[in-house]
Amino acid sequence: MEHVIFVPAIYHVDEISQLVSLLSFIDSRIAVKDKKIILHLYSNRQVENKDINYLKTLPVSQIVIYENDLFSDWEQPYIEAITQHINTIKPHAVISTSSDFIKSVLARVAARFSCGFAVDCTDLIFDDSTHNYSFLKPAYAGNINAKISVKNSSIVFATLKIKNVAECSFETVDSKVEIVSNLFENLKPFSDRVKIIEKNLAENIDNKLESAKIVIGVGRGIKDKENLKYAFELANLLNGAVGVTRPLVDMGWLDKEYQIGQSGKIVSPQIYFAFGISGAAHHICGIGNPKLIIAVNKNKDAQIFKIAHYGIVADATSIMKSFIKAFKSRLKGC
Ligand SMILES: Cc1cc2nc3c(=O)[nH]c(=O)nc-3n(C[C@H](O)[C@H](O)[C@H](O)COP(=O)(O)OP(=O)(O)OC[C@H]3O[C@@H](n4cnc5c(N)ncnc54)[C@H](O)[C@@H]3O)c2cc1C
C-alpha cells in the first residue's frame, strides 16, 4: 500500500527555496518504498515559470498548482480547499512549513478531522516498520528536545521548521506539474460569507531572511527604532537580510516576519552580525550554524560573546555606521 504524504503550500507565504528544503527533508526522512509525496501549491496569482521549473525537479510524485483569486488574505478558502483535497487524496500525513498563516489554516483543518497537530517541529522520525511518526521540538529555550509521538491518529498533521539549505541532496526528477484554475466553483459560497470592507496591508516584506547568506541581526541594544535604518542599509550593501530579536517585534518596531529564534524564523546564514543582542538561547537557537559570527555589545560579559568569532565591545549603532562607511569604500567599483 502506498504511503501518502500531502504537502500543502501557499505561494505568497512560502519561499520556494524553503519548500525545496522541506520536500527534500521529508524525502530523506521517510524512507519507505511505496512513498508518494503530493505537493499542492495554492496561489492567488500566476506562479512564475522559474519557480515551476525549480519545483519540477523535486522528488515528489505529483505537483498541482491551484491559481485562483479566491486565495486571498483570509484563511477560509484554503481551509475548504485543503479539507476537500485531504478527503480525495486520503494522505497518511499532512506536513507543511511553519509559517503563521499555514499553521492557522492547518490547525482548523486538523480539528475537522479530529486529529492532533504538532507545530514548529525541527525533526521527523519515521518508523518504516510501523509507519508511526515522531517529531522533535525544542523546549525550555532549546535546552531539551521534546519528542512528540503520534499515536492513534487517522492522519498525522505537523509543521516543520527546518533550515533553508542552499544545496539539497536529492535525485532530481522531472515531475509533472498540473495547473488548475477553475476548480473552485464549490468554494465560492465561502467567499460570499465575508465582505472585505477595507484592506490595510502590511508593507510588502521582501527580506528573504530564510535564504540570506548574510544576516544583520539587531537587538534591543540599538536603542531606537530610527536606528533600524542602518541595519537595512548594511543589509542592502552586503546583499543580506535583516533579522531581529523578539523584543523589537513586541515593541512594534518591525513585523514578526523579521523575528529570528524559537518563536520566530530559523535562518541559515554563513555570516551573522549581532548588533546589541544579548545572546539569549531563545534567539540563538534560530541563527543556524554560521561560519562567522560578529557581535557588537556594550557589555563585555554579554552571552553573545561566548559564541562570537569576533566581538566588539562598543555602541551597536556607531559600529553599524562605521561598517557602512567601510563597506561602501571597499565595495566601490565592485
Ligand atoms: C517562550 C519564549 C520564546 C521566545 N522566543 C524568542 C525568539 O523567537 N526570538 C528572540 O529573539 N527572543 C525570544 N524570546 C526572548 C528571549 O528570551 C530574549 O529575551 C530576547 O532574545 C532578548 O533580546 P535582546 O537581546 O534584543 O534584548 P536584551 O536581552 O535586552 O539585550 C540587549 C543587549 O544589548 C546590549 N546593549 C545595550 N545597549 C547597547 C548599546 N548601546 N550598544 C550595544 N549593545 C548594547 C546589552 O548589553 C544587552 O546584551 C523568547 C522568550 C520566551 C520566554
PDBQT file of the ligand as one rigid body, heavy atoms in Angstrom, charges set to zero:
ROOT
HETATM    1  C1  LIG A 401       8.868  31.183  25.145  1.00  0.00    +0.000 C 
HETATM    2  C2  LIG A 401       9.814  32.264  24.703  1.00  0.00    +0.000 A 
HETATM    3  C3  LIG A 401      10.107  32.355  23.356  1.00  0.00    +0.000 A 
HETATM    4  C4  LIG A 401      10.992  33.335  22.909  1.00  0.00    +0.000 A 
HETATM    5  N1  LIG A 401      11.269  33.400  21.574  1.00  0.00    +0.000 NA
HETATM    6  C5  LIG A 401      12.168  34.300  21.146  1.00  0.00    +0.000 A 
HETATM    7  C6  LIG A 401      12.524  34.361  19.771  1.00  0.00    +0.000 A 
HETATM    8  O1  LIG A 401      11.990  33.647  18.921  1.00  0.00    +0.000 OA
HETATM    9  N2  LIG A 401      13.470  35.259  19.410  1.00  0.00    +0.000 N 
HETATM   10  C7  LIG A 401      14.087  36.100  20.291  1.00  0.00    +0.000 A 
HETATM   11  O2  LIG A 401      14.942  36.874  19.880  1.00  0.00    +0.000 OA
HETATM   12  N3  LIG A 401      13.738  36.072  21.581  1.00  0.00    +0.000 NA
HETATM   13  C8  LIG A 401      12.810  35.215  22.035  1.00  0.00    +0.000 A 
HETATM   14  N4  LIG A 401      12.464  35.222  23.343  1.00  0.00    +0.000 N 
HETATM   15  C9  LIG A 401      13.032  36.270  24.228  1.00  0.00    +0.000 C 
HETATM   16  C10 LIG A 401      14.461  35.963  24.663  1.00  0.00    +0.000 C 
HETATM   17  O3  LIG A 401      14.442  35.136  25.792  1.00  0.00    +0.000 OA
HETATM   18  C11 LIG A 401      15.225  37.256  24.966  1.00  0.00    +0.000 C 
HETATM   19  O4  LIG A 401      14.517  37.989  25.927  1.00  0.00    +0.000 OA
HETATM   20  C12 LIG A 401      15.494  38.141  23.755  1.00  0.00    +0.000 C 
HETATM   21  O5  LIG A 401      16.099  37.393  22.731  1.00  0.00    +0.000 OA
HETATM   22  C13 LIG A 401      16.420  39.286  24.144  1.00  0.00    +0.000 C 
HETATM   23  O6  LIG A 401      16.500  40.193  23.087  1.00  0.00    +0.000 OA
HETATM   24  P1  LIG A 401      17.683  41.253  23.030  1.00  0.00    +0.000 P 
HETATM   25  O7  LIG A 401      18.985  40.536  23.069  1.00  0.00    +0.000 OA
HETATM   26  O8  LIG A 401      17.399  42.161  21.889  1.00  0.00    +0.000 OA
HETATM   27  O9  LIG A 401      17.429  42.147  24.319  1.00  0.00    +0.000 OA
HETATM   28  P2  LIG A 401      18.191  42.231  25.788  1.00  0.00    +0.000 P 
HETATM   29  O10 LIG A 401      18.185  40.898  26.391  1.00  0.00    +0.000 OA
HETATM   30  O11 LIG A 401      17.542  43.354  26.445  1.00  0.00    +0.000 OA
HETATM   31  O12 LIG A 401      19.653  42.571  25.350  1.00  0.00    +0.000 OA
HETATM   32  C14 LIG A 401      20.074  43.788  24.827  1.00  0.00    +0.000 C 
HETATM   33  C15 LIG A 401      21.591  43.730  24.707  1.00  0.00    +0.000 C 
HETATM   34  O13 LIG A 401      22.046  44.942  24.161  1.00  0.00    +0.000 OA
HETATM   35  C16 LIG A 401      23.206  45.356  24.857  1.00  0.00    +0.000 C 
HETATM   36  N5  LIG A 401      23.291  46.813  24.731  1.00  0.00    +0.000 N 
HETATM   37  C17 LIG A 401      22.638  47.780  25.421  1.00  0.00    +0.000 A 
HETATM   38  N6  LIG A 401      22.959  48.994  24.944  1.00  0.00    +0.000 NA
HETATM   39  C18 LIG A 401      23.810  48.787  23.933  1.00  0.00    +0.000 A 
HETATM   40  C19 LIG A 401      24.470  49.640  23.014  1.00  0.00    +0.000 A 
HETATM   41  N7  LIG A 401      24.317  50.981  23.067  1.00  0.00    +0.000 N 
HETATM   42  N8  LIG A 401      25.289  49.099  22.089  1.00  0.00    +0.000 NA
HETATM   43  C20 LIG A 401      25.495  47.749  22.035  1.00  0.00    +0.000 A 
HETATM   44  N9  LIG A 401      24.883  46.888  22.854  1.00  0.00    +0.000 NA
HETATM   45  C21 LIG A 401      24.050  47.400  23.782  1.00  0.00    +0.000 A 
HETATM   46  C22 LIG A 401      23.019  44.890  26.268  1.00  0.00    +0.000 C 
HETATM   47  O14 LIG A 401      24.267  44.738  26.909  1.00  0.00    +0.000 OA
HETATM   48  C23 LIG A 401      22.305  43.546  26.046  1.00  0.00    +0.000 C 
HETATM   49  O15 LIG A 401      23.241  42.499  25.942  1.00  0.00    +0.000 OA
HETATM   50  C24 LIG A 401      11.578  34.253  23.819  1.00  0.00    +0.000 A 
HETATM   51  C25 LIG A 401      11.268  34.152  25.172  1.00  0.00    +0.000 A 
HETATM   52  C26 LIG A 401      10.397  33.185  25.613  1.00  0.00    +0.000 A 
HETATM   53  C27 LIG A 401      10.082  33.090  27.079  1.00  0.00    +0.000 C 
ENDROOT
TORSDOF 0
